[in-house]
Amino acid sequence: MMDKELHTILKETGNRNPFTVPENYFESFAAEIDTKIGKDRLSAKKLLKPWFYMAAMFVGVFLMGNLFYTVYQNNREIEADLYEMYVMSQIDQTVVMDYYPVESDGVE
């Protein structure tokens, strides 16, 4: 029963295409799309935003590098002072006194 109905429907429609396209549809399609979409103009803010982000990133990298360099320099100075204090604590005061000439009455 189903086959007969399908067969009759196919016979009625035949090989013709039941869909139609309006005249000049494909010729004017691109122009219609352009008018509907319009030209998107990028504002100066949108154009410069990535550049501001990149500049901010470089400023951040520079500041972080400067911070690390300052901390490194301070640590070097502190280490030098600590080394000097360590050496002085290991040397006997009599050795230091013998190292420096003592001036007394012009006699060394």
C-alpha positions as CSV (number, residue, x, y, z in Angstrom):
1,M,0.0,0.0,0.0
2,M,2.8,2.4,0.9
3,D,4.7,1.5,-2.3
4,K,1.6,2.4,-4.4
5,E,1.2,5.8,-2.7
6,L,4.9,6.6,-3.2
7,H,4.7,5.5,-6.8
8,T,1.8,7.7,-7.5
9,I,3.4,10.7,-5.9
10,L,6.6,10.2,-7.9
11,K,4.6,9.9,-11.1
12,E,2.8,13.2,-10.4
13,T,5.9,15.1,-9.7
14,G,8.0,13.5,-12.4
15,N,11.5,14.8,-13.0
16,R,10.7,18.5,-12.6
17,N,12.4,20.5,-9.8
18,P,9.7,21.7,-7.4
19,F,12.0,24.6,-6.1
20,T,12.3,27.9,-7.9
21,V,14.8,30.8,-7.5
22,P,13.7,34.4,-8.0
23,E,15.0,36.1,-11.1
24,N,18.5,37.6,-11.0
25,Y,18.9,36.2,-7.5
26,F,22.5,35.1,-7.9
27,E,23.5,38.1,-9.9
28,S,22.4,40.5,-7.2
29,F,23.2,38.3,-4.2
30,A,26.6,39.8,-3.4
31,A,25.3,43.4,-3.7
32,E,22.4,42.7,-1.4
33,I,24.6,41.0,1.2
34,D,27.0,44.0,1.1
35,T,24.2,46.5,1.7
36,K,22.7,44.4,4.5
37,I,26.0,43.9,6.3
38,G,27.5,47.4,5.6
39,K,31.1,48.3,5.9
40,D,32.3,47.8,9.4
41,R,34.6,50.7,10.2
42,L,37.1,49.9,12.9
43,S,37.4,52.7,15.5
44,A,40.8,54.0,16.5
45,K,40.2,52.4,19.9
46,K,39.8,49.0,18.4
47,L,42.9,49.5,16.2
48,L,45.1,50.7,18.9
49,K,44.0,48.3,21.6
50,P,46.4,45.4,20.7
51,W,49.3,47.9,20.5
52,F,48.4,49.2,24.0
53,Y,48.4,45.7,25.3
54,M,51.8,45.0,23.8
55,A,53.2,48.2,25.2
56,A,51.9,47.4,28.6
57,M,53.4,43.9,28.4
58,F,56.8,45.4,27.5
59,V,56.6,47.9,30.4
60,G,55.7,45.1,32.8
61,V,58.7,43.0,31.6
62,F,61.0,46.0,31.9
63,L,59.7,46.8,35.5
64,M,60.1,43.2,36.5
65,G,63.6,43.0,35.1
66,N,64.5,46.3,36.9
67,L,63.1,44.9,40.2
68,F,65.1,41.7,39.9
69,Y,68.3,43.5,39.0
70,T,67.9,45.9,42.0
71,V,67.3,42.9,44.3
72,Y,70.4,41.2,42.8
73,Q,72.6,44.3,43.3
74,N,71.4,44.7,46.9
75,N,72.2,41.0,47.6
76,R,75.7,41.4,46.2
77,E,76.4,44.4,48.4
78,I,75.0,42.5,51.5
79,E,77.1,39.4,50.6
80,A,80.3,41.5,50.3
81,D,79.6,43.1,53.7
82,L,78.8,39.8,55.3
83,Y,82.0,38.3,53.8
84,E,84.1,41.1,55.2
85,M,82.5,40.7,58.7
86,Y,83.2,37.0,58.5
87,V,86.8,37.5,57.6
88,M,87.2,40.1,60.4
89,S,85.6,37.7,62.9
90,Q,88.1,35.0,62.0
91,I,91.2,37.1,62.3
92,D,92.7,37.7,65.7
93,Q,93.0,41.4,66.7
94,T,96.7,41.0,67.4
95,V,97.2,40.0,63.7
96,V,95.4,43.1,62.6
97,M,97.5,45.2,64.9
98,D,100.7,43.7,63.5
99,Y,99.5,44.3,60.0
100,Y,99.0,48.0,60.4
101,P,102.1,50.0,61.2
102,V,101.8,51.9,64.4
103,E,103.1,55.4,64.5
104,S,104.4,56.5,67.8
105,D,107.0,59.1,68.2
106,G,108.0,58.7,64.6
107,V,109.3,55.1,65.2
108,E,107.9,52.3,63.3
